[in-house]
Amino acid sequence: MNMQQAIKMTAAETALVDAYTAQIGDLPGDGSVLSVRDTLVHELRTAGLPTRRVESWHYTDLRTLLRAVPAADPTAFADRVEALVAGSTVLSVRNGHADLKGNAPEGVTIRSYTDSLLDGSAAAGLAVLGSDDAIGRINGGLVRGGLELTIADGTELEDPLEIQLVQSMGQAHTRFPVSFGAGTKATVIERHLSTDAGESLVSTVNDVTVGEGADIIWIILQQQGVADTHLGQIRFDLAKDAKLYLFVINAGGKLVRQEIHGKTSGEGADFKLRGINLLGGESHTDVTFTLGHNVPHTTSTEIIRNVVFDRAKGVFQGKILVAKDAQKTDARMACNTLLLSDDADLSSKPELEIFADDVQCGHGATVTDIDHTQLFYMLARGIPENKARAMLVNAFVAEIVEELEDEPLVEALEGVISTWLDKHA
Amino acid sequence: MLEIKNLHARIAEDGTEIIRGLDLTVKAGEVAAIMGPNGSGKSTLSYILSGREDYEVTEGDILYNGESILELDASERAAMGIFLAFQYPVEIPGVATMQFLKVAMNEQRKYRGEDELTTPEFMRRVKAAAAELKIAPEMLRRPVNVGFSGGEKKRAEILQMALLEPKLCVLDETDSGLDIDALKIVADGVNALRSPDRAVIVITHYQRLLDYIIPDTVHVLYKGQVIKSGDKTLAHELEANGYADLIEAAA
């Protein structure tokens, strides 16, 4: 008896598969790329979007939450916006199309990712991370463009590099393979914006390799509209003595999943994750993180701060794996949450999987309301309650922004946070 | 200026009655000391005056310039000129001291219908007041009370008091944890604020602070009531004889 039953596809699944079918012959790629795409879309069609029964999607049932895929509007125009930090080199990506005009800073080579699809060099990178990698699958099937950045050994960029993704309605799928050479120093700001209230769906996959002794700050600033779906994934690999400081700020979107998957491959590598999730309305925001400490003597710290208003739902999943040989690993993870309404919800799932026996690892999670003693102290100085609350919420997240120690960047991010809080608190 | 009439109050959470029929009048220009053994309700009284919501007034009234303030929240009372110097000033990581001072001063001004201070004017006032209290500029660059020593916290409280120019100052055990030099600086700061239109309530355990801030009246609090009032000599009597005799006489 044949027990195999075709699943009944949801509207969103149908729309994604249809989007692929409609673009056959038009999606960029050589034979090897197209064959990977076919496999990915076939998997999507047979497995469907992940449900809560898939462990890594337990708190974000994508199949239920992604009700529809917004239709593209060929007339929708995404305008570029001013750089977050004055003086940055802006790499503009509008409605999924990367703009290659403009000057690359010295030491930085910029190539169209579409070209890498066309000549097949992108094929290997399109592989998914595992059978539950829905973002890799959707993105790999439908990706049209993006940028490939190569930063030459020893390059020190004085000004930030801003990858500015602006979306107006419809869907866009982009990729950014970025390779930082040995001894490089740079700040990259990956910024996701939408220009209007129309619905959009964007997926972005970044593949970042950090060379020996490089010192990189990477900011993901997601400020999409209240009707938007954001599926983001950043993969990274740290060489010997490489440092990556990843800062994720979610301050927008309706359905957001930002995945972070990394590994340390060289001794002395250091990874820092700082995350700020500003959640309001009916939004659902998921930050899922895995880190493999694969070699001895590597360190990581992760601090996530969630501020949850209204009926918003937040998820943080953090998993640190320490390989058998990765002695002297030092890893600390913390997830702190301010729940500011009775209907707000946050699920936090920290996990440590340690196979080495000489390591220092820890994790902690707290969920609190505003500190009443602090609130009273501010009131007793004549600060009205709503203002005092806003200041305390701001303080809860500002503390980790200030760690960045780059004044214009700190100021810009604090501006984003206070603008968001003024609207929601 | 302040009239407390037959005040009864309890802890909101568990209903424990702390203030049990307290009467107290403090006139403009007066410095009133409130003394009493541990647990007599001194700190609770300071919190109730400033509007902390953890306490519930069940009977009686508090009149400030003739008007009941029971319905006003803490920020409104502060803007009307009631200032509490905390026994344990609260640390607020992430809020810069200068921002905190500026917001507090300007919010109070807004409440009273006055113009906000310009940044240069604000800076000028802070610098002048900080210099008087020997507060180093580095301290003002830290988050509110974070990393301050006990003495620094108390001086920071007096700095806030000087900048906010309240009409009724309530000092809750401001002397606790201060060495003699710090005590003098704090006392000088308070004395500088003495004026005919301002009243000060000094809550203290010990006579020591009252050598530097000479009170006009002294009131002894016990089990939530004022059991004896007098002039500054009462404080000396208490220092010499303790509270036992008074408590016995009141029982």
Interface residues (C-beta under 8 A of the other chain):
Chain A: H372 T373 Q374 F376 Y377 M378 L379 A380 R381 G382 I383 P384 E385 K387 A388 M391 L392 N394 A395 F396 V397 A398 E399 E402
Chain B: S50 G51 R52 E53 D54 D73 A74 S75 A78 A79 F83 L84 F86 P89 V90 I92 P93 G94 V95 Q99 F100 V103 A104 E107 Q108 Y111 P143 Q160 L164
